[in-house]
């Protein structure tokens, strides 16, 4: 279907949704809006299962909007375009990530940091109300199609498979953004806490940037994987000797886990003016002694995905360096099982739904 034939009516599509917090996902139908002038309709081929999908479905982060169709790691093919779309054409390979709208006027939006929109806040791909479109509820990528504004859809380079590219729309940009912001590269020492869905991509990206990369994990169980993915070193944090040996070592530590940490112990691993950046979201507030920061002018920071231009930059960087997520493709009827396997840490390293099975 061409732009001249673009739909002027809403469409009914098949999806997997949770009816209420904590409920299993079941097959259903949802309505997608008619295409506005700058919208594209994407036929979804693959959607990654992010740990945040599980948090949202389980209501771990507060009251959500239900029924909820999760999914913000989306790749597919443009099926239709609105009348004024200029960035994508029918047949293009595209991705959709964590946010699908923002005010477009605040300083952060103007600077390409839409994830930090202060003019009303960014709009998440699912479980949100699009305050820039009559407060319509958003539904995510566990579905056959999604309609989005062209400016929040990204070009997927031909060097990346749609399967391996899907998790890059969250795990990729979530790790790429802080690594770039804190200048990971040749001559820097970077540690990645956790070798999971985020951590395994962080290792690949940090290695490609030229940093000396260390994985800090509870055990040495995944050591062979870590070294294969690009880590130079691998240590078990369950061994107290690790903190003695690595004291004052790292310029940057990227925390990709949600489990509680001894923050002071990990801050002690930083060099003078080093930074510990949180990407994972623990269930409870973190605690640290101020002297852990004062000693060495160390910093404790956080980072949230990336804006539109940086996300495209990340995809191009990953294509150039042959970086994709390590994925296990599952059918739609395996989603609930996959959720449980994620909770059991039984995936290496990202589940991706084959949306043709929906």
N, C-alpha and C positions, 0 to 999 in steps of 0.2 A: 504494500500500500504506500503510495507517495504522499507528499505533503498536501497535494491538491485533493487527495481522497481522505485526508485525516478525519478521524471520528469527531462528530459534533455532539455526541451523546455519551453518557456514562457507559461503562462496559462492566459486565459481570465476569469475574475471573475466579479460578479455583485457588485455594490457599490452605495452609495449615495454621490454625489459631488456637490459643488458650482461651476458654470461655471466661475463666476467672483466675485469680492469683492461685498458683499452686496446682492448677488443673493440667492434665496432659493435653498435648496438642492433638487436634483432630481435624480431619479434612472438612472444608466448608467452602463457601463462596463469599466474596466481598465485591464491593463496587469500586471501580477506579473512575476518576473524574474524566470528563471530556477534555480533549486537548485544547489548551489555550495557545495563543500565538507562539509563545516561546517554550512550549512543552514538547517532550518526546515521549513516546510509548516504547518501553524496552521489553522485549521478550526475554525473560530471565532464563539463563542456562544453568548457572551455578550460584549458590549462596553459602557462604561460610557460616559455621556455627561458632559464635563468639561466646565466651563465658558470660559476658554482660547480657546476652539473650536469656540465659538461665536465671541470672539475678532478676531481670525485669519480669520474666514469666512467673517467678516465685514470689514477686512482691518484696524482694529484699531491700530495694531502694525507695520504699514508700509506695503509696497508692498509685497504681498504674491505670491506664485506660484499657478496658476490656470490653468485648473480646479483642485480643492482641495477636497480631501477626508479626512475629519477630523478624530479624534479618537486616543487617546493614553492611554486609560484605557481598555485594551483588555484581555479577558480570552477565552480560548478555549481548543481544543484537538489537539495534534500533529497528522497530517495526513500523513506526509512523512518526511524522514530524509535524509540528504546528506550522502555521502559515508564515511565520517570521523567523524560524530557526535558521541559524547560520553556522553553528559550530559542529553539527552532526548531520549525517545523511542516513537515509534508510540503508540498512546493511552494515553500518559501522559497528565495530566492537567497542562497547562502552562499559564503564563500571559506575556504581552508585555506592556511596559510603555512608558515614554516620550522620551527616546532616544534609538537608535538602532545601534549606532556605535560611535567610537572615535578612536584617533590615536593609543592607546594602548602602547605608548612608553614614554610619558611625565611623570613627577613626580606624577601628580595627577592621571593619569590612573594607574600607578604602585601602588599607594596607595588605589586604589578602589574608587577614586572620579572622575569617568568618566564624571560626569555632569559639572565638571570644567576643562575639557581637555584644555591644553594650546598648544598642538602639532598640532593644526588645528581646534580644537573645536569639541564638540560632534555633532552628527547628530540627528535631531529630527525625530520622527516617521512619521510626515507628514509635508508638506509645506516647505521642505528643499531639498537641493541637497546633495547626499551622496558622498562627496569628496574622500572617500576611495574606492568607487566603480564606477569609471568613471562618476562621477557627475550625477548619475541617480536620477530623482526626487522621493521623498518619498510620499507614500500615506498611510493613516491611517486605522483605524479599523472600519469605517462605511462601511464594506465590508464583503464578505463571507469568505475570506481567506487572510492571510498575510504571506510572506516569510521573515524570519529574521535569522540573525546569532544566532546560539545556545547560545552564551554567553550573549546575550541580551534578553533571554527569561527566565522566572522565574518559579520555581516549585510552584504550588498552593497546599498547604497542603490539605489533604482530609477533614479536619475539617471546611474548608471554602467553602461555596457555590460559584459557578462561578459568580452568580449574584452579591452577596455582595462583592466578592473579586475584581471585576473589578475596582471600584473607588479607591481601595487601591493602584493601580499602579500609581496614581498621588496624589489624596487627602491624601492617607495613608502615602506615603513616604515623601510628602511635609511637613507634620506635625510631623511625627516621627523623621525625621532627626534633626531639631532644638531642639526638646524636649530632645533627647539624647545628642546632642552636648553641650547644656547648662545645662546638669545634672539635669533635672527634676526628682524628686523622693521623697522618704520619707523625711519630714522635709523642703521641698521647697513649696513655694506658687506660683502657676501659674495662670495667667489670660489669657483667650482666648477672643479676640475681634471678635464678630460675630459668630452666630450659623447657618451657612449655610453648603454648601458642604464640605468645608475644616474644618470649626469650629466644626461641630458635631463629626468628626473623631478625631480632636485634643483633645476634651473633653474626649472621650473614652480612647485614648492612655495615656493622662496625668494621668487620674484616675488609669489606670492599672499599670502605673509606680509608683504609690503610692503618688503622689503629692496632695496637697490641691488645688482644682480647682475652679476657679471663672469664670463665663461667664459675659462679659461686652457687652451688646447689647443696641441698641437704645431705646428699650422698653422692657416691661416685658411680651410681647405677647407669647414668646416661653419658659417662665420660667419653666413650667411643663415638657416640653421636655428636657430642659437643665439638670434639676435635675434627670430625668429618665436616661439620658445618662451617668451620673456620676459626674456632677458638685456638689460641696458642697455649692456654693453660686451663686446668680444671681442678677446682678445690672443693672439698666437702666442708660446709659450714658447721656440721655436727662435730667436727674435730677442733677442739680449742686451739691446737697448734696452728691452724689456718690463720687465726687472727693475730697470733704472734709473728708468724712468718711474713704476713702481707701488710703489717702496720705501716701506714704512710705511703702506700704504693700507688693508688689510682687517682688519676685526674678527674675521672667521671665514673660514677656507679649508677647503672640503670636498674631500678627495682621493678620487675615485671610481675611479681607475685602479690596475692592478696592476703597471704598468711601473715600473722603477726611476727615482727622481727625485733631483735635487740638493736634498736636504732643507734644507740651510742656505740655499740661494738662495730657496727658497719661504718659509722662516721669515722672511726679510728683508722679505717683502711684508706682514707683519703689523704692525698698530698696536701701541702699548703695551698689554700684557695681552691681545693677540689670541691666537687658538688655531687650530692646524692639526690637523684631524681626519682620520685615516685610515679609509676604508671599504674600499678595495681592499686585497688581500693580495699583496704582492710575493713573488716566489719566493725572494729572498734577504733577510737581515736588513737593515734600514735603518741608516744611519749619519748622525750629526750631531755638530757641535761644541757643547759645553755653552755656550759664549759666545753662540751663536745664541739660546739660551733666556734666559740671564741678561740680555742686552741687551734691555730693554723688558719684562721679566717675561713672556715669551712661553711658550706651552704647546704641547706636542705630545701628541695624544690619539688614542684610537680609540673606535669605537662599533659595537655589534652589534645589528642589527634593532631590535625593540621588544617590549614585553610585550603581553599580551592587551588591556588597556584602551586603551593607546596605539595599537595597531593599528586598533581600531575607531574611535578618535578620528581617525586619519589617513584612513580610508575616508570618514568623514562630512565631513571637511574637503575632501577631493578632490571629493566629490559637490557640496558647496556652491559650490566654485570652478570646477567644470567641468574638473577635472584627471583625465586618463587617460593611460596610456602610449601612445606612438606605436607601433603594432604592425604586423607583417606576419604574417598567418595562414598556416600551412603544414599540409599533410597529415601524418599519422603516418609515411608511407613516405618523407617528406622530412627526417626528424629528423637522420639522419647528415649529410646535405648541409647542413642548417642549422647543425649543430655546426661544420663546417668554415668556413662563412661567418662565424660569430661569431669564430672564430680569425683570419679574414682581415679583420675589422672591416667586413664587407659586410652590414650590417643597419642600418636606421634605423627604430626603435631597439631593438625587442624582438621576437623571434620568439614566436609563440603557436601552440600546437598545437590544431587542431580535433579534439577527442577523439572526435567522432562517426565519424572516419575510422579509428580504431583497430580 
